[in-house]
Amino acid sequence: MENKRRNFFTRLLGLSGFAILPSFVKAADSAVHVQSIRLSSQDGVTRLVFDLDSPVQHKLFALHDPERVVLDLQRSRLLNAGLLDDMRSGLLKSVRSGVRNVDDLRVVLDLSGKTQPSSFYLKPDKGEGHRLVIELKDPNFAAPVKQQEMRDVIIAIDAGHGGNDPGASGKLGTQEKQITLEIARKLEKEINDKPGMKAVMVRTSDRYMRLRDRIKKARDQNADLMVSIHADAFPDPRASGASVFALSVSGATSETARLLAEKENNVDMLFGNISLEDKDEMVQQVILDLSLTGTIQSSLDVGDEILAELSKVGNVHRQRVQQAGFAVLKAPNIPAILLETAFISNPREERKLRTPAHQTNVAKAVLRGVNDYFVRKAPPGTWLAQKGKVYTVRKGESLADISEKFGVPVKHIRTRNAIHGDQLKPGRELVIPQVV
């Protein structure tokens, strides 16, 4: 019937010379044309893009046994059915089409498994016309796990004082700021010589730095630990030995700790400008203290390791890590310890602090303590945290023997297992790291 009407109007136009079809004749061919279909598949998602000459009303639903997805396009036509012949990708086994309810187009997507289909419409944009996008997600797709690149454990080394803040002084005229910088430089070398560790110097020259700026530099370098080095004085020249401090939110654990903390914290009042611009300082302080509590235990832990190693190279002032409110230790999310290497007010210790040999021994002791801590609690994604083969030492075996057996440098085995000497006890389990 439709063809007869078309022929009639064609003859009529030919006779009358009309150049324009009546509006009701144009409506008879107002179907949406599917001009092309584009197929892509990536990361478990199969995507079909239907290029149209105008918007379309559609329905999308899934059927089972066998698995398939049905797309009904109202008043639509597929201009080239040959487009469907080679459409296979991901879940999609084949595509077929047919006419439904005289004017509608039905497209059936045959699948190899279940899926949750979705669709969305895109308006013409940047040279593209009307588009209907169908997405089929493969529920069994597992994205390949990207191998994480190993990184070094980062230790920020803070040489106390500097510039117009000389710190404490000894009877021989030794200034604390110079001793701390010399020990810091030696510690930097020791750390950088260890595989899997990297040192970052907070202060590299004789210059003054505000306490907050020291914390900021450690944070900007994504430090995993901050070690602040000092060599303080005390009214009683008999005071001696090294001390290790961690932060205490509630206050100092001894009178000595309280006096030292007050002295260090007051430096900023003398040489720096403390910003009080924040209107709600109390709220900020509460938030800061809460964020600090998660790092205090880690600070105490690493402090115990360092103190144990320092006791092997000289006297210690206290047998356990002390706690005080040092401002430089208030680095949220970064474990931090403050090391008093000795009392510069003690003449005997002042002479030791001036010798490069003693400075090196202190640096090596700090490194051993740091290494012992990170062997147990290395941050995820670091070289020291990676899992390796566990090997049991046999009688008579040396580190060199094990190194040759696995093709791993001796220094890597030492670092990973916190081995400081040369003797290995039979039966000890060692982690053999992967060579990186």
N, C-alpha and C positions, 0 to 999 in steps of 0.2 A: 504494500500500500504506500509506504514511504517513497519508494522508487517511482511509483506512478505519479505521486505529487511533485517530486523533483522534476520529472520529465515535462509535466504539464507547465510548471512555472518557467522552465527553460524555454519552452516553445513560446510561452506568453511574452517573455522578455525579448526573445528574438523578433517577435512580431511588432512589439511596441517600441523597442529601442531603449528600454529602461537599463540603466547601468548599475543600479543598486538593488540588492535583494530586500524584500520586505523583512521587518524585524522578526516575524514569526517563522520565516524560513531559516534565518541565522540561528534561532533558538533550537532548531531541530538538530544542529550540529555543534552544540555548545559543550560537548564532553571535554573533560580534562585529559590532556594527552601526556602520557608517560614517554618522554623523549629519549631517555636513556636510564640505565641502572648501573651504578658503580659499586664495586665490591672491594672490601679491604678487611684484613684480619691482623690484629696485633694485641699482644698481652692477654690472650684469652677472650678477646671481644671481636666478634664478626659483625661488620657494619655494612649495611646496604643503603646507598643514597639514591633515591628516586628523583630524577630531574623532571620537573613538571612545567607546564606552560601557565598554570594558574593554581591557586590553593585548592585543596581537596579535602572532603570529609572521608574519614577512614575508621576502620575497626581492626583491632589486632588481638588475637587470642591464640592460646596453645591447645593442641590436641595430643592425646597419648595413644600408645599401642597401635601403630608406630608413632614415634615422636615427630611432631611437625608444628609449624607455626603458620597461621592463616592470616592474610592481610586482605581486607575488602576495601576497595576504593570506589566510592560512589560516583556514578556517571563518568567513568574513566575508560580510556582505551590505551593499549600498549602498541606503540607505533611499529616496533620491531620485535617480534616474539623470538627471533634468533638470538637476542641478547642473553637469553636464559640458558642456552645450551651448555656453556662451559663454566657455569657459576658453581664452584666448589671451593670451600675454604673453611678451616677450623671445624666447627660443628656442622657446617652446611654440606649436605650430600648432593642436593640438586634443587632446582627451582622450576616450577611449572605454573602455568596460568590458564585461566578460562573465563568465560562470560557467566555472570550471575545476575538473575532478575533482569535480563535483556540489556540493561544499560550499565551495570556495574562490572568492575574488573576484580577477579579473585586471583591472588598470588599465593601459592602454597610453597613453603620452605620445608623441605624434607631434611630432618636432622639425624645425627648419629647419637644424640643423647639429650637429656632434659636441659631446659634452659628457662630463664625468666625473661621473656622478650619485653622490649620497651621501644617507644617511638617519640619523636619530637619533630616539629615543623620549623624550618628556617625560611625567613623572608628573603627576597632578593637583596644581595649585598655584594659590593666589590666585584662586579662582573658575573656573579652567580645568580641564577634565577630562583624560582620557587623550588624548595627541596623538602622531601619527607625522608627522615632518617630512621632506619630500623636497626636496633642493636640487639645482638644475641650474646649473652655472657656464658662462658663455659664454667660451670661450678667446680669442675675438677682441675681447672688450670692453676698451677702453682708457679708464681713468678720465680725465676732463678735467683738464688741468694747471692747477692754481690759480696764477694770476698772483701772483708773490711781491711783497709790498709792499716798496718800496725804503726803506732807512733811511739815516741820516747816519753818516758815519765819526765815531767818538767819540774825542776826545783828552782825556785826564786831565792837568790842569795842576797840578803840585805846587810851591807856593811854599815853598822850603826854610826850615827853622827856624820860629820863632814862639813867642810866650808867654815862658816863663822860659828859653828857649834863643834868645838874640839872634843867634847865629852870629858871624861875624867883624865887626870894627869898623875904620873908617878913622880917619885922623888928625883929620878934621873931625867925628868923632863919628857918622858914618853907620853905621847898623846893617844888617847883611846881611838880617835878617828883614823889614825894611820895604821895602828895595829889591826883594827877590824877590817880595813881594806886589804891589807896584806894577807890576812888569813882567808878572806873571801876570795881573793884571786887564786890562792892555792887550792881552795875547795872547788872553785870553778874548774880548774884543770883536772883534779881528781875525778869529778863527776863526769866531765866530758870524755874522759878516757874509759869510762865504763860503758859497755854496749847497753843500749836501751834507756839511757839517761841523758838528759840535756840540762845544762845550767843556764840560768838567766840572771845576769847581774842587775840588781836594782840601782846601785850606785857604782859607777865605773871610775870616778875621779874624785878629787877633793872638793866636793861641792855640797851645799846644804840642800836637803830635801825634806819637805814637810812629811809628817807621818802618814797623812792621808794619801799623799802622792806616792809613797812607797807601796801602800796597799793597792792603789790603782794600777801601778805598773805590774805588780804580780798578777792582778786580775786580768789586765789586758793581754798578758802573755799566756793566759790559760794555765797558770801554775797549778800543779798538783800538791805542792808543799812549799811553804815559805820558811826559811831559816834566817833569823835575824841575829847577827853576831855582835857581841859587846865584850867589854873588859872593864868592868866598873870598879868603883872605889867604895870604901866603907870607913867610917870614922875610926874603927879599931884596926890598926895595921896588921894585927895578927890574923884577921879573917883571910881564909885561903880556900883554894879549890874551885873547880868548875861547878856551875849550876845550870840547870835547864828549867825553863819556865813555860807553862802553857797558860792560856787565858782562863781567868776566873771571873764570871759575870758577877758573882756575889761579893768578891773582894779577895784580898791577899790571904795566903795561908800562913804567913809568918811576918813578923815585924820587919825583917830584912826585905822580904818581897814587897811589903807596903812602901817602904822608903824608896826602894829602887824604882818602883812603878811611878810614884809621885814625881820623882826626879826626871825620869824619861818623858813622861807625859807633859810636863811643864815646859819643855823645850819649845813646843809650838806657840805657847803663850809669849815666849820671849822673841822668837825669830819669825813667826809666821802669822798669817791672818786666818782666824777660824771663822768660817761663815756661819752666821746665825739667821740667815734669811728665811728659813722654813718657819712658817707660822705655828705648825703643830709639831714641835720638836719632841714632845713626849711620845707621841704615836710613832715617830720615826725610830726613837730609841728602843721602844718595845719590839718593833719589827726587827730591828738589828739584832737585839739580844736573842730573839727566837731563832733567827737564822744562824746565829753563832753556836747555839747549843748542839747542833748536829755535828759540828767539827771539833768540839772540845775533846771528846773521847778519842778521836783519831790523833789529835795533837798530843794527848797524854801517852798514847800508845807509841807513837814514833819517838816521843821524848824519852820514854823508858829505854828504848833501843839505843839511842844516842848516849844517854847517861851511862849505860852499861859499858859502852866502848870507851868513853872518856875516862872511866875509872881505871882502864888498862894503861893509860899514858900519863896519869898524874892523879893528884888528890881530887876528890869531889867534895863540895861544900855541904851538900845534902844527899842522902842516899836514895831519894825519890824525886820525881818531878814536882816542882812547886807550881802554884798557880797564883797569878796576880793580874791586875787590870791593865796591862800594857796596851796602849792604844795601837801599837804597830801589829799586835796579834789579832786585832779585830778585822779580819778579812773574811767576810761571809763565804762559806762553802770552800774555803781553802784552809786545810790544817796548817797551823803555824806554831813554831816554837821560837823562844828567845834564848840564846845561848850566852851565858856569861862565862867566857873561856877561862878566866882567872880574875883575881883581884889585883888591879894595877897599883892599888895602894899598898900592897904587900911587896917590900923590896925584893925578896927572893923571886916572887912570881913575876914581877915587872921585868927582871933580867931574863927570865925564861921566855916571856912574851916577845922580847926583842930578837930572839934567835930564830932564823929561818927553819932550823931543824924542828924546833918545838911547834912552830906554826904549821909545818907540814904534818907533824904527828897529830895535831888537833884536827886538821882538815881530813886526814885519813880516817880518824876515829868517827867523825861526823858522817863521812861517806859510808862506813861500814854499818852504822846504825840506821841510816836512811835506807840502805840496800836491804838490810834485814827486815825492815818494816814493809817495803814494797814487794818483796818476795812473797810475803803473806797476803798483802792487801793492795795489789797493783790495780789501778783503775782499768775498767774494761776497755778493750781496744788498744792497750799498750803492749809493747813487745814483752814486758815482764809478766803480763797477764795471760799470754797465750799458752795453750795446753801443749804439752810435748810428751814424748815417750818416757815412761817411768822405768828406770833401770836400777837393779839392785847390785851394789858393789860386791865384787868377789874378793876373796882373800888374795892379798898381794897386788891388787890392781892400783894403779896411780891415775891421777887426772889425765896425764899424757896418754896412758893406755886407752882410757875411755874416749878421749878426744879423737884419737886415731880411729877407734872402732866406729864411731858415728860420724866422723868428718865434721865435727863441730869444734870451733876454737876453745881452748882451755878457759880463756877469760869469759866466754859466754856461759860455760857450765858453772864457773865460779859465781858469776853475777846472779844467774837464775836460781842457784841453790844456797846463796849466802855463805860460800866457802871462803874462809879467810886464811887458813893454813894450808899445808901440803899433805897432811895425813888424812887418809880416808878409812873409816872403820868398815870392815866387811859387814854386809847386811844393810848398810844404809841405802835408802832409796833416793835416787837423784832424778830430777826432771831434766831430760835432754831436750833443750829448745830446738826449734827449727831454725835453720840458718836463714837470716833475712838480709 
